[in-house]
Amino acid sequence: MKLYGIPNCTTVKKARAWLEARDIPYEFHDFKKQGVPAELLTRLMGILGWEALVNRNGPTWRKLPDATRAKVKDAKTALTVMQENASVIKRPIVDRDGQHQVGFSEDHYATFFKK
């Protein structure tokens, strides 16, 4: 299982703590150090839609130039912006045997990891 995100993100920290408290092993992929895998985002956009992956509520989105935000209208433009600005990606992303979870809530994780 892989957990994708940014290590200093509060939500990623909560997800990691939740997993570690339950001894659920995972490999962490740091978007800042290891990059943003286009294949992962493309696959998730096909399953969830690009809108589910763009964090429009975060400070990084709000700091983007208006012209950049206006360009994000479809999967192709969203992918470009997410790869250039990893902090715009909603996180964490869990990839567990082809099943995915985006974001973190204790209730969603409890259900997801019962499977």
N, CA, C and O atoms as a GROMACS GRO file, in nm:
protein
  460
    1MET      N    1   0.084  -0.117   0.000
    1MET     CA    2   0.000   0.000   0.000
    1MET      C    3   0.089   0.124   0.000
    1MET      O    4   0.193   0.128   0.065
    2LYS      N    5   0.044   0.223  -0.075
    2LYS     CA    6   0.117   0.349  -0.081
    2LYS      C    7   0.029   0.463  -0.034
    2LYS      O    8  -0.091   0.468  -0.063
    3LEU      N    9   0.092   0.554   0.038
    3LEU     CA   10   0.027   0.676   0.081
    3LEU      C   11   0.102   0.790   0.016
    3LEU      O   12   0.223   0.804   0.034
    4TYR      N   13   0.031   0.871  -0.061
    4TYR     CA   14   0.092   0.983  -0.133
    4TYR      C   15   0.055   1.113  -0.064
    4TYR      O   16  -0.059   1.131  -0.020
    5GLY      N   17   0.151   1.203  -0.056
    5GLY     CA   18   0.121   1.333   0.001
    5GLY      C   19   0.245   1.416   0.025
    5GLY      O   20   0.349   1.396  -0.037
    6ILE      N   21   0.230   1.510   0.115
    6ILE     CA   22   0.337   1.602   0.153
    6ILE      C   23   0.355   1.587   0.304
    6ILE      O   24   0.257   1.600   0.378
    7PRO      N   25   0.476   1.560   0.351
    7PRO     CA   26   0.493   1.525   0.492
    7PRO      C   27   0.452   1.632   0.593
    7PRO      O   28   0.412   1.597   0.704
    8ASN      N   29   0.460   1.758   0.558
    8ASN     CA   30   0.424   1.861   0.656
    8ASN      C   31   0.276   1.901   0.651
    8ASN      O   32   0.234   1.990   0.724
    9CYS      N   33   0.198   1.837   0.566
    9CYS     CA   34   0.054   1.862   0.556
    9CYS      C   35  -0.016   1.804   0.679
    9CYS      O   36   0.006   1.688   0.714
   10THR      N   37  -0.098   1.885   0.744
   10THR     CA   38  -0.167   1.842   0.865
   10THR      C   39  -0.254   1.719   0.840
   10THR      O   40  -0.256   1.628   0.922
   11THR      N   41  -0.325   1.717   0.730
   11THR     CA   42  -0.413   1.604   0.700
   11THR      C   43  -0.333   1.477   0.675
   11THR      O   44  -0.373   1.369   0.717
   12VAL      N   45  -0.220   1.490   0.607
   12VAL     CA   46  -0.133   1.374   0.584
   12VAL      C   47  -0.080   1.324   0.718
   12VAL      O   48  -0.073   1.203   0.740
   13LYS      N   49  -0.041   1.415   0.805
   13LYS     CA   50   0.008   1.375   0.938
   13LYS      C   51  -0.099   1.297   1.015
   13LYS      O   52  -0.068   1.197   1.080
   14LYS      N   53  -0.223   1.342   1.008
   14LYS     CA   54  -0.333   1.271   1.076
   14LYS      C   55  -0.352   1.131   1.018
   14LYS      O   56  -0.372   1.034   1.092
   15ALA      N   57  -0.347   1.121   0.886
   15ALA     CA   58  -0.364   0.990   0.821
   15ALA      C   59  -0.250   0.896   0.859
   15ALA      O   60  -0.274   0.778   0.889
   16ARG      N   61  -0.129   0.945   0.858
   16ARG     CA   62  -0.013   0.862   0.894
   16ARG      C   63  -0.023   0.816   1.040
   16ARG      O   64   0.004   0.700   1.070
   17ALA      N   65  -0.062   0.906   1.128
   17ALA     CA   66  -0.076   0.870   1.269
   17ALA      C   67  -0.185   0.764   1.286
   17ALA      O   68  -0.170   0.672   1.366
   18TRP      N   69  -0.296   0.778   1.212
   18TRP     CA   70  -0.405   0.682   1.219
   18TRP      C   71  -0.356   0.544   1.175
   18TRP      O   72  -0.382   0.444   1.242
   19LEU      N   73  -0.285   0.538   1.063
   19LEU     CA   74  -0.233   0.411   1.013
   19LEU      C   75  -0.133   0.350   1.110
   19LEU      O   76  -0.139   0.230   1.140
   20GLU      N   77  -0.043   0.431   1.160
   20GLU     CA   78   0.062   0.382   1.250
   20GLU      C   79   0.003   0.333   1.383
   20GLU      O   80   0.053   0.236   1.440
   21ALA      N   81  -0.102   0.398   1.433
   21ALA     CA   82  -0.166   0.356   1.557
   21ALA      C   83  -0.232   0.219   1.543
   21ALA      O   84  -0.254   0.150   1.643
   22ARG      N   85  -0.263   0.180   1.420
   22ARG     CA   86  -0.327   0.052   1.394
   22ARG      C   87  -0.231  -0.050   1.331
   22ARG      O   88  -0.272  -0.156   1.284
   23ASP      N   89  -0.103  -0.015   1.331
   23ASP     CA   90   0.001  -0.102   1.273
   23ASP      C   91  -0.030  -0.144   1.130
   23ASP      O   92  -0.009  -0.259   1.091
   24ILE      N   93  -0.080  -0.050   1.052
   24ILE     CA   94  -0.108  -0.075   0.910
   24ILE      C   95   0.014  -0.026   0.833
   24ILE      O   96   0.040   0.094   0.828
   25PRO      N   97   0.088  -0.118   0.771
   25PRO     CA   98   0.210  -0.077   0.699
   25PRO      C   99   0.177  -0.005   0.569
   25PRO      O  100   0.078  -0.035   0.501
   26TYR      N  101   0.262   0.091   0.536
   26TYR     CA  102   0.246   0.166   0.412
   26TYR      C  103   0.380   0.220   0.369
   26TYR      O  104   0.472   0.236   0.449
   27GLU      N  105   0.389   0.247   0.240
   27GLU     CA  106   0.506   0.315   0.184
   27GLU      C  107   0.463   0.458   0.156
   27GLU      O  108   0.358   0.481   0.096
   28PHE      N  109   0.543   0.555   0.200
   28PHE     CA  110   0.508   0.695   0.181
   28PHE      C  111   0.577   0.750   0.057
   28PHE      O  112   0.698   0.735   0.040
   29HIS      N  113   0.499   0.814  -0.028
   29HIS     CA  114   0.552   0.881  -0.148
   29HIS      C  115   0.536   1.031  -0.127
   29HIS      O  116   0.424   1.082  -0.122
   30ASP      N  117   0.648   1.100  -0.116
   30ASP     CA  118   0.652   1.244  -0.091
   30ASP      C  119   0.646   1.318  -0.225
   30ASP      O  120   0.741   1.314  -0.304
   31PHE      N  121   0.533   1.385  -0.251
   31PHE     CA  122   0.517   1.459  -0.376
   31PHE      C  123   0.628   1.561  -0.396
   31PHE      O  124   0.672   1.583  -0.509
   32LYS      N  125   0.673   1.624  -0.290
   32LYS     CA  126   0.774   1.730  -0.303
   32LYS      C  127   0.911   1.672  -0.342
   32LYS      O  128   0.981   1.731  -0.424
   33LYS      N  129   0.948   1.559  -0.283
   33LYS     CA  130   1.080   1.501  -0.310
   33LYS      C  131   1.080   1.403  -0.426
   33LYS      O  132   1.177   1.396  -0.501
   34GLN      N  133   0.971   1.329  -0.442
   34GLN     CA  134   0.968   1.222  -0.542
   34GLN      C  135   0.885   1.257  -0.665
   34GLN      O  136   0.881   1.180  -0.761
   35GLY      N  137   0.821   1.370  -0.661
   35GLY     CA  138   0.742   1.412  -0.776
   35GLY      C  139   0.599   1.359  -0.771
   35GLY      O  140   0.562   1.280  -0.685
   36VAL      N  141   0.521   1.406  -0.865
   36VAL     CA  142   0.381   1.370  -0.876
   36VAL      C  143   0.367   1.273  -0.993
   36VAL      O  144   0.387   1.312  -1.108
   37PRO      N  145   0.332   1.148  -0.966
   37PRO     CA  146   0.319   1.050  -1.075
   37PRO      C  147   0.197   1.080  -1.164
   37PRO      O  148   0.083   1.068  -1.120
   38ALA      N  149   0.223   1.117  -1.286
   38ALA     CA  150   0.115   1.147  -1.381
   38ALA      C  151   0.024   1.027  -1.399
   38ALA      O  152  -0.097   1.042  -1.413
   39GLU      N  153   0.082   0.908  -1.399
   39GLU     CA  154   0.003   0.785  -1.418
   39GLU      C  155  -0.100   0.770  -1.305
   39GLU      O  156  -0.215   0.736  -1.331
   40LEU      N  157  -0.060   0.796  -1.182
   40LEU     CA  158  -0.152   0.786  -1.068
   40LEU      C  159  -0.266   0.887  -1.083
   40LEU      O  160  -0.383   0.851  -1.070
   41LEU      N  161  -0.231   1.012  -1.110
   41LEU     CA  162  -0.334   1.115  -1.123
   41LEU      C  163  -0.428   1.088  -1.240
   41LEU      O  164  -0.549   1.108  -1.229
   42THR      N  165  -0.372   1.042  -1.351
   42THR     CA  166  -0.455   1.010  -1.468
   42THR      C  167  -0.552   0.896  -1.436
   42THR      O  168  -0.669   0.902  -1.473
   43ARG      N  169  -0.502   0.794  -1.367
   43ARG     CA  170  -0.587   0.680  -1.328
   43ARG      C  171  -0.699   0.728  -1.234
   43ARG      O  172  -0.815   0.693  -1.252
   44LEU      N  173  -0.662   0.807  -1.134
   44LEU     CA  174  -0.762   0.855  -1.038
   44LEU      C  175  -0.863   0.949  -1.103
   44LEU      O  176  -0.981   0.946  -1.069
   45MET      N  177  -0.817   1.032  -1.197
   45MET     CA  178  -0.911   1.120  -1.266
   45MET      C  179  -1.011   1.037  -1.346
   45MET      O  180  -1.127   1.076  -1.359
   46GLY      N  181  -0.966   0.924  -1.401
   46GLY     CA  182  -1.057   0.836  -1.474
   46GLY      C  183  -1.161   0.772  -1.383
   46GLY      O  184  -1.273   0.744  -1.427
   47ILE      N  185  -1.125   0.749  -1.258
   47ILE     CA  186  -1.216   0.686  -1.162
   47ILE      C  187  -1.303   0.789  -1.091
   47ILE      O  188  -1.425   0.773  -1.082
   48LEU      N  189  -1.240   0.894  -1.040
   48LEU     CA  190  -1.307   0.990  -0.953
   48LEU      C  191  -1.344   1.122  -1.020
   48LEU      O  192  -1.428   1.197  -0.969
   49GLY      N  193  -1.282   1.149  -1.134
   49GLY     CA  194  -1.298   1.280  -1.197
   49GLY      C  195  -1.191   1.374  -1.146
   49GLY      O  196  -1.148   1.362  -1.031
   50TRP      N  197  -1.149   1.468  -1.228
   50TRP     CA  198  -1.040   1.558  -1.192
   50TRP      C  199  -1.078   1.650  -1.077
   50TRP      O  200  -0.993   1.690  -0.998
   51GLU      N  201  -1.206   1.684  -1.067
   51GLU     CA  202  -1.251   1.776  -0.963
   51GLU      C  203  -1.225   1.723  -0.822
   51GLU      O  204  -1.203   1.800  -0.730
   52ALA      N  205  -1.226   1.591  -0.807
   52ALA     CA  206  -1.204   1.529  -0.676
   52ALA      C  207  -1.059   1.541  -0.630
   52ALA      O  208  -1.031   1.524  -0.511
   53LEU      N  209  -0.969   1.570  -0.720
   53LEU     CA  210  -0.827   1.574  -0.686
   53LEU      C  211  -0.771   1.715  -0.669
   53LEU      O  212  -0.664   1.732  -0.612
   54VAL      N  213  -0.842   1.815  -0.716
   54VAL     CA  214  -0.793   1.953  -0.706
   54VAL      C  215  -0.850   2.015  -0.578
   54VAL      O  216  -0.971   2.027  -0.561
   55ASN      N  217  -0.760   2.052  -0.489
   55ASN     CA  218  -0.800   2.112  -0.362
   55ASN      C  219  -0.819   2.262  -0.381
   55ASN      O  220  -0.724   2.340  -0.369
   56ARG      N  221  -0.940   2.301  -0.411
   56ARG     CA  222  -0.971   2.442  -0.436
   56ARG      C  223  -0.991   2.521  -0.306
   56ARG      O  224  -1.013   2.642  -0.309
   57ASN      N  225  -0.983   2.453  -0.192
   57ASN     CA  226  -1.002   2.520  -0.064
   57ASN      C  227  -0.871   2.554   0.006
   57ASN      O  228  -0.870   2.624   0.107
   58GLY      N  229  -0.761   2.504  -0.047
   58GLY     CA  230  -0.633   2.523   0.018
   58GLY      C  231  -0.565   2.655  -0.016
   58GLY      O  232  -0.601   2.721  -0.113
   59PRO      N  233  -0.466   2.691   0.064
   59PRO     CA  234  -0.395   2.817   0.042
   59PRO      C  235  -0.316   2.819  -0.089
   59PRO      O  236  -0.302   2.925  -0.150
   60THR      N  237  -0.265   2.705  -0.132
   60THR     CA  238  -0.189   2.704  -0.258
   60THR      C  239  -0.278   2.742  -0.374
   60THR      O  240  -0.237   2.820  -0.461
   61TRP      N  241  -0.400   2.688  -0.379
   61TRP     CA  242  -0.494   2.722  -0.486
   61TRP      C  243  -0.524   2.871  -0.485
   61TRP      O  244  -0.524   2.937  -0.589
   62ARG      N  245  -0.549   2.924  -0.366
   62ARG     CA  246  -0.585   3.066  -0.355
   62ARG      C  247  -0.469   3.157  -0.396
   62ARG      O  248  -0.491   3.269  -0.442
   63LYS      N  249  -0.346   3.110  -0.380
   63LYS     CA  250  -0.229   3.190  -0.415
   63LYS      C  251  -0.192   3.183  -0.563
   63LYS      O  252  -0.112   3.262  -0.612
   64LEU      N  253  -0.250   3.087  -0.634
   64LEU     CA  254  -0.222   3.077  -0.778
   64LEU      C  255  -0.275   3.200  -0.850
   64LEU      O  256  -0.377   3.256  -0.810
   65PRO      N  257  -0.206   3.241  -0.955
   65PRO     CA  258  -0.258   3.354  -1.034
   65PRO      C  259  -0.397   3.321  -1.089
   65PRO      O  260  -0.428   3.206  -1.120
   66ASP      N  261  -0.479   3.423  -1.100
   66ASP     CA  262  -0.614   3.403  -1.153
   66ASP      C  263  -0.612   3.334  -1.288
   66ASP      O  264  -0.697   3.250  -1.316
   67ALA      N  265  -0.516   3.369  -1.372
   67ALA     CA  266  -0.507   3.310  -1.506
   67ALA      C  267  -0.482   3.159  -1.497
   67ALA      O  268  -0.536   3.082  -1.576
   68THR      N  269  -0.400   3.117  -1.402
   68THR     CA  270  -0.372   2.973  -1.385
   68THR      C  271  -0.497   2.900  -1.336
   68THR      O  272  -0.531   2.795  -1.389
   69ARG      N  273  -0.564   2.956  -1.238
   69ARG     CA  274  -0.687   2.893  -1.187
   69ARG      C  275  -0.793   2.885  -1.296
   69ARG      O  276  -0.865   2.786  -1.305
   70ALA      N  277  -0.802   2.988  -1.377
   70ALA     CA  278  -0.903   2.991  -1.483
   70ALA      C  279  -0.877   2.884  -1.590
   70ALA      O  280  -0.970   2.839  -1.657
   71LYS      N  281  -0.751   2.845  -1.605
   71LYS     CA  282  -0.716   2.744  -1.706
   71LYS      C  283  -0.764   2.604  -1.667
   71LYS      O  284  -0.779   2.518  -1.754
   72VAL      N  285  -0.788   2.578  -1.540
   72VAL     CA  286  -0.824   2.444  -1.493
   72VAL      C  287  -0.971   2.420  -1.522
   72VAL      O  288  -1.060   2.455  -1.445
   73LYS      N  289  -0.994   2.356  -1.639
   73LYS     CA  290  -1.130   2.333  -1.686
   73LYS      C  291  -1.157   2.188  -1.722
   73LYS      O  292  -1.272   2.150  -1.746
   74ASP      N  293  -1.052   2.105  -1.726
   74ASP     CA  294  -1.069   1.965  -1.763
   74ASP      C  295  -0.952   1.885  -1.707
   74ASP      O  296  -0.864   1.940  -1.641
   75ALA      N  297  -0.952   1.755  -1.732
   75ALA     CA  298  -0.849   1.666  -1.677
   75ALA      C  299  -0.709   1.704  -1.723
   75ALA      O  300  -0.615   1.700  -1.644
   76LYS      N  301  -0.695   1.742  -1.849
   76LYS     CA  302  -0.563   1.774  -1.902
   76LYS      C  303  -0.504   1.898  -1.833
   76LYS      O  304  -0.388   1.897  -1.792
   77THR      N  305  -0.584   2.003  -1.822
   77THR     CA  306  -0.533   2.125  -1.759
   77THR      C  307  -0.515   2.105  -1.608
   77THR      O  308  -0.423   2.161  -1.550
   78ALA      N  309  -0.602   2.027  -1.547
   78ALA     CA  310  -0.588   1.999  -1.404
   78ALA      C  311  -0.459   1.922  -1.378
   78ALA      O  312  -0.388   1.952  -1.282
   79LEU      N  313  -0.428   1.825  -1.462
   79LEU     CA  314  -0.306   1.746  -1.446
   79LEU      C  315  -0.183   1.836  -1.454
   79LEU      O  316  -0.090   1.822  -1.374
   80THR      N  317  -0.181   1.926  -1.549
   80THR     CA  318  -0.068   2.017  -1.564
   80THR      C  319  -0.048   2.101  -1.438
   80THR      O  320   0.064   2.112  -1.388
   81VAL      N  321  -0.155   2.159  -1.387
   81VAL     CA  322  -0.145   2.243  -1.268
   81VAL      C  323  -0.104   2.160  -1.146
   81VAL      O  324  -0.024   2.206  -1.064
   82MET      N  325  -0.159   2.039  -1.132
   82MET     CA  326  -0.124   1.953  -1.018
   82MET      C  327   0.022   1.911  -1.022
   82MET      O  328   0.087   1.902  -0.918
   83GLN      N  329   0.074   1.885  -1.141
   83GLN     CA  330   0.215   1.845  -1.151
   83GLN      C  331   0.308   1.964  -1.124
   83GLN      O  332   0.418   1.945  -1.071
   84GLU      N  333   0.266   2.083  -1.158
   84GLU     CA  334   0.348   2.202  -1.134
   84GLU      C  335   0.336   2.252  -0.990
   84GLU      O  336   0.425   2.321  -0.940
   85ASN      N  337   0.226   2.219  -0.925
   85ASN     CA  338   0.198   2.267  -0.789
   85ASN      C  339   0.143   2.151  -0.706
   85ASN      O  340   0.021   2.140  -0.689
   86ALA      N  341   0.230   2.066  -0.656
   86ALA     CA  342   0.187   1.946  -0.584
   86ALA      C  343   0.095   1.977  -0.466
   86ALA      O  344   0.012   1.894  -0.429
   87SER      N  345   0.110   2.094  -0.408
   87SER     CA  346   0.026   2.130  -0.293
   87SER      C  347  -0.120   2.155  -0.330
   87SER      O  348  -0.204   2.169  -0.241
   88VAL      N  349  -0.150   2.160  -0.458
   88VAL     CA  350  -0.288   2.178  -0.503
   88VAL      C  351  -0.364   2.045  -0.502
   88VAL      O  352  -0.487   2.043  -0.510
   89ILE      N  353  -0.293   1.935  -0.491
   89ILE     CA  354  -0.356   1.803  -0.494
   89ILE      C  355  -0.420   1.775  -0.359
   89ILE      O  356  -0.357   1.793  -0.254
   90LYS      N  357  -0.546   1.731  -0.362
   90LYS     CA  358  -0.613   1.690  -0.239
   90LYS      C  359  -0.539   1.568  -0.186
   90LYS      O  360  -0.507   1.476  -0.261
   91ARG      N  361  -0.512   1.567  -0.056
   91ARG     CA  362  -0.431   1.462   0.002
   91ARG      C  363  -0.476   1.431   0.143
   91ARG      O  364  -0.548   1.507   0.206
   92PRO      N  365  -0.430   1.316   0.189
   92PRO     CA  366  -0.345   1.216   0.124
   92PRO      C  367  -0.425   1.132   0.025
   92PRO      O  368  -0.548   1.130   0.025
   93ILE      N  369  -0.349   1.063  -0.059
   93ILE     CA  370  -0.408   0.966  -0.150
   93ILE      C  371  -0.355   0.830  -0.108
   93ILE      O  372  -0.234   0.812  -0.093
   94VAL      N  373  -0.445   0.734  -0.089
   94VAL     CA  374  -0.406   0.597  -0.057
   94VAL      C  375  -0.433   0.512  -0.180
   94VAL      O  376  -0.539   0.520  -0.242
   95ASP      N  377  -0.335   0.430  -0.215
   95ASP     CA  378  -0.352   0.330  -0.321
   95ASP      C  379  -0.328   0.195  -0.256
   95ASP      O  380  -0.214   0.158  -0.226
   96ARG      N  381  -0.434   0.122  -0.235
   96ARG     CA  382  -0.427  -0.009  -0.170
   96ARG      C  383  -0.486  -0.114  -0.263
   96ARG      O  384  -0.608  -0.128  -0.275
   97ASP      N  385  -0.397  -0.187  -0.328
   97ASP     CA  386  -0.440  -0.294  -0.419
   97ASP      C  387  -0.541  -0.246  -0.522
   97ASP      O  388  -0.639  -0.315  -0.550
   98GLY      N  389  -0.518  -0.127  -0.576
   98GLY     CA  390  -0.605  -0.074  -0.680
   98GLY      C  391  -0.730  -0.005  -0.628
   98GLY      O  392  -0.810   0.046  -0.706
   99GLN      N  393  -0.747  -0.002  -0.495
   99GLN     CA  394  -0.857   0.073  -0.435
   99GLN      C  395  -0.799   0.203  -0.383
   99GLN      O  396  -0.685   0.206  -0.336
  100HIS      N  397  -0.876   0.310  -0.391
  100HIS     CA  398  -0.822   0.441  -0.359
  100HIS      C  399  -0.907   0.516  -0.258
  100HIS      O  400  -1.029   0.500  -0.251
  101GLN      N  401  -0.839   0.597  -0.181
  101GLN     CA  402  -0.903   0.687  -0.085
  101GLN      C  403  -0.833   0.821  -0.100
  101GLN      O  404  -0.710   0.828  -0.100
  102VAL      N  405  -0.910   0.928  -0.114
  102VAL     CA  406  -0.854   1.062  -0.127
  102VAL      C  407  -0.903   1.144  -0.009
  102VAL      O  408  -1.023   1.147   0.021
  103GLY      N  409  -0.810   1.211   0.057
  103GLY     CA  410  -0.843   1.287   0.176
  103GLY      C  411  -0.839   1.196   0.298
  103GLY      O  412  -0.810   1.078   0.287
  104PHE      N  413  -0.869   1.254   0.413
  104PHE     CA  414  -0.868   1.175   0.536
  104PHE      C  415  -0.985   1.212   0.626
  104PHE      O  416  -1.013   1.329   0.650
  105SER      N  417  -1.051   1.109   0.673
  105SER     CA  418  -1.144   1.120   0.786
  105SER      C  419  -1.137   0.985   0.856
  105SER      O  420  -1.124   0.881   0.792
  106GLU      N  421  -1.146   0.988   0.987
  106GLU     CA  422  -1.137   0.862   1.062
  106GLU      C  423  -1.246   0.765   1.020
  106GLU      O  424  -1.221   0.645   1.008
  107ASP      N  425  -1.366   0.815   0.998
  107ASP     CA  426  -1.477   0.727   0.959
  107ASP      C  427  -1.451   0.660   0.825
  107ASP      O  428  -1.472   0.540   0.809
  108HIS      N  429  -1.404   0.740   0.727
  108HIS     CA  430  -1.377   0.682   0.594
  108HIS      C  431  -1.262   0.582   0.600
  108HIS      O  432  -1.270   0.476   0.537
  109TYR      N  433  -1.159   0.612   0.675
  109TYR     CA  434  -1.048   0.518   0.688
  109TYR      C  435  -1.092   0.390   0.758
  109TYR      O  436  -1.053   0.281   0.716
  110ALA      N  437  -1.172   0.401   0.862
  110ALA     CA  438  -1.220   0.282   0.934
  110ALA      C  439  -1.296   0.190   0.839
  110ALA      O  440  -1.279   0.068   0.843
  111THR      N  441  -1.380   0.248   0.755
  111THR     CA  442  -1.455   0.168   0.658
  111THR      C  443  -1.364   0.113   0.549
  111THR      O  444  -1.372  -0.005   0.515
  112PHE      N  445  -1.277   0.197   0.496
  112PHE     CA  446  -1.186   0.157   0.388
  112PHE      C  447  -1.094   0.043   0.430
  112PHE      O  448  -1.069  -0.048   0.351
  113PHE      N  449  -1.044   0.047   0.551
  113PHE     CA  450  -0.947  -0.054   0.595
  113PHE      C  451  -1.012  -0.177   0.656
  113PHE      O  452  -0.942  -0.269   0.698
  114LYS      N  453  -1.145  -0.181   0.663
  114LYS     CA  454  -1.215  -0.303   0.704
  114LYS      C  455  -1.222  -0.402   0.590
  114LYS      O  456  -1.233  -0.523   0.610
  115LYS      N  457  -1.214  -0.348   0.467
  115LYS     CA  458  -1.229  -0.430   0.346
  115LYS      C  459  -1.123  -0.537   0.341
  115LYS      O  460  -1.119  -0.616   0.246
   0.00000   0.00000   0.00000
